[in-house]
Amino acid sequence: MRRGWVACRSTGMSGGRFDACSAVGAAIVVCLLAVPVGVATEPAALDRELSAISRQLKPHKPVPEVTVKRLAELSRTATAECRGHLLRWVLDQTADTSEVWQRVSFEGASL
């Protein structure tokens, strides 16, 4: 059995055409990537996310690169209120947040 047929069978497409299957798959991926992550828009969800990140940080140690990227993503999708909450959270951390200040935008934060 060809690889394309297996991929199409697993998605429930009939006909076994890899081209049609990959076109539909590409359209789905594009739609999913176009939808912003909704975590930062809800204060309760943001609190849970920041609480989990806080547990991973070590005092006086730099914030890991992956965490800086996640904080930048949260800031990008956040409302002004959530961005203000994120700003207060960064100020309260004992870890070395110098990289966070360089990479995360707090523009328009509502304090």
C-alpha positions in Angstrom: 0.0 0.0 0.0 1.3 3.4 -0.8 2.1 5.9 1.9 -0.4 8.5 0.5 -3.2 5.9 0.6 -2.6 5.3 4.3 -2.6 9.0 5.1 -5.9 9.5 3.3 -7.4 6.4 4.9 -6.5 7.7 8.3 -8.3 11.0 7.7 -11.4 9.2 6.4 -11.0 10.5 2.8 -12.2 8.1 0.1 -10.5 7.7 -3.2 -7.0 7.4 -1.8 -5.6 10.4 -3.6 -2.5 11.8 -1.7 -2.8 15.1 -3.5 -6.4 15.7 -2.3 -5.5 14.5 1.2 -2.5 16.8 1.5 -4.5 19.7 0.1 -7.2 19.2 2.7 -4.6 18.7 5.4 -2.7 21.9 4.4 -6.0 23.8 4.5 -6.7 22.5 8.0 -3.2 23.4 9.2 -3.5 26.9 7.8 -6.8 27.4 9.6 -5.4 26.2 12.9 -2.3 28.4 12.6 -4.5 31.4 11.8 -6.4 31.1 15.0 -4.7 32.9 17.9 -4.0 31.0 21.1 -6.8 31.9 23.5 -4.9 31.3 26.8 -3.9 34.9 27.4 -7.3 36.4 26.8 -8.7 34.8 29.9 -7.3 36.1 33.2 -7.9 32.8 35.0 -6.1 30.8 32.3 -3.3 33.3 32.3 -2.9 32.9 36.1 -2.7 29.1 35.7 -0.1 29.4 33.0 2.0 31.9 35.0 1.7 29.8 38.1 3.1 26.8 36.2 6.0 28.9 34.9 6.7 30.3 38.3 7.3 26.8 39.7 9.9 26.1 37.0 12.0 29.3 37.6 14.9 29.3 40.0 16.0 32.4 42.0 18.8 34.5 40.4 19.0 32.1 37.4 18.1 33.3 33.9 14.7 32.5 32.5 15.0 29.6 30.0 14.7 30.5 26.3 11.6 28.3 25.9 9.9 30.2 28.7 10.8 33.6 27.3 9.3 32.5 23.9 6.1 31.4 25.7 5.9 34.7 27.6 6.3 36.6 24.4 3.5 34.6 22.8 1.3 35.2 25.8 2.0 38.9 25.7 1.3 39.1 21.9 -2.2 37.5 22.3 -3.1 39.2 25.6 -5.6 41.9 26.3 -4.4 45.2 27.9 -5.6 43.9 31.3 -3.8 40.6 30.9 -0.6 42.3 29.6 -0.7 44.4 32.8 -1.0 41.3 34.9 1.9 39.8 33.0 4.0 42.9 33.7 3.3 42.8 37.4 4.1 39.0 37.4 7.5 39.6 35.8 8.3 42.4 38.3 7.6 40.0 41.2 9.9 37.2 40.0 13.2 36.5 41.7 14.7 34.9 38.6 17.0 36.9 36.2 14.3 38.4 33.9 16.7 40.5 31.8 15.9 38.4 28.6 12.2 38.7 29.3 12.4 42.5 29.4 14.2 42.5 26.0 11.9 40.1 24.2 8.4 40.5 25.7 6.2 43.5 24.8 4.2 45.2 27.6 3.0 48.0 25.3 -0.5 49.1 26.2 -0.5 47.2 29.5 -3.4 48.3 31.8 -2.2 48.6 35.3 
